[in-house]
Amino acid sequence: MSMEWDYLGRIQDCHHKTGGGVYVITHHGAENRAVYVGTTSCFGRRIEQHYYGYIRGNRTIWKVSGDEDVYTLMTAFNLRNYVRHFQQLAKQNRIWASTTLDRYYAENLLLPNQEFDQEWRRFLKDEYLPNIGVWALKIRPYDAKKAALIETALQKSLVSVFNLGRFFNRNDLSVLGKIEFNKYKVKISDAFLNVPDLDDASKLVFSTLAEKVPPKEAYFLAKKQLSSVIDKRLEKQKERLRQRQEAAAKYPRQGVPWSMADLEKLRVMVVGFEMKPEEIAEHLERSPISIAKKIDLKDRLSLRQWRSSTEELVSSEE
C-alpha cells in the first residue's frame, strides 16, 4: 500500500485539517529539518495543541536565525556528553527545552530556573514560528499502531543518521519526540509516493524507510551537511588533548595519590609560607586547580584543623 505526504502549511494555519496519521513538524532554515515526529487521530486538534504549546512555552524551541541550520544545535556528532552540551546551550539561551504537551506552565527542563521571558516570546513569534511547517501522512482508516510504527521508524532513522542527542539519559525520549517502540525492531512494509520537502539526507531516510537500516549514503550526506560544526568540535577536542598533554608534561605528579610527605609539604607551604596554589604547583608538580581543590576539601572536612597537623587530614581520608 502506498501513502502520500501532504504539506499542511505553517503551523498556525493547520487547525482546521482533518484526518489522522503521522505528522512531521519541520523547521525551515539553511536546511529544511524535521524537529518533531508524532501521531494523531486528528491533525487539526493535535497541531493546535502544538501551536498553543509553543505560545505558552511548553514546546522545545531552538534559537537559530533564519539562515542557520537547526541541526547544528541538535546533533551530537563529536560530543562526549551531549546532555551537558544541551545544558550549556540552555544556559546560553539557545534552547528552551520541553518534552510534553500536558503542562500548564512554562519550564525549561534543562534549566528550571530560567523564565520564559519577553525575549523568548519575541523570538518565538517573530523568528521561530514563521519558519515552522507541518507535513502529514494520512492513514485511512486511521490505525494507531501502524502510525506509531511509522513514527518510530522515522525517529530512529533520523536520530541515527544525524546523531541527534537527547535532553536526558533516556533512550525513549529523543529530541524528535517520545519513541513508542524503542525496545523493538520495527518493520515498515508500506511505501511512500513522495517525501516531505526536507534536506537531501532526510529525503533519503524517508524514501528508504522500509529497508532494515538507512543507506550509508544518508550518513555520508548528513555528515557533509554538518561538516562545519563537526570540524569545529573536532578542533576543540584536539585543543583539549593538547592542553592535557601540556599539563601532564608540566605537572608530572598530577593524578598520583597524595602521600604523607606531599600533605606535609602542602601544609607547610599553606600555613608557614602562605603560598598560593600557583606557587605551590611548581614544588608539588600538580596543577594549581588540583591543589586549590585539595586545600578547600581538607579545610571543609577537618574544619581547618589539618593546617595544624596532617593527622586530621589522614583520618578524614580514611
Buried (B, 14 or more C-beta within 10 A) or exposed (E): EEBEBBEBEBBBEBBEBEBBBBBBBBBBBBBBBBBBBBBBBEBBEBBBBBBBBBBBBBBBBBBBEEEBBBBBBBBBBBBEEBBEBBBBBBEEBBBBBBBEBEBEEBBBBBBEEBEBEEEBEEBBEEBBBBBBBBBBBBBEEBBBEBBBBBBBBBBBBBBBBBBBBBBEEEEBBBBBBBBBBBEEEBEBEBEBEBBBBBBBBBBBBBBBBEEEEBBEEBBEBBBEBBEEBBEEBEEEEEEEEEEEEEBEEEBEBBEEEBEEEBBEBBBEBBEEEEBEBEEBBEEBEBBBBBBBEBBEBBBEBBEEBBBEEBEBBEEBEE
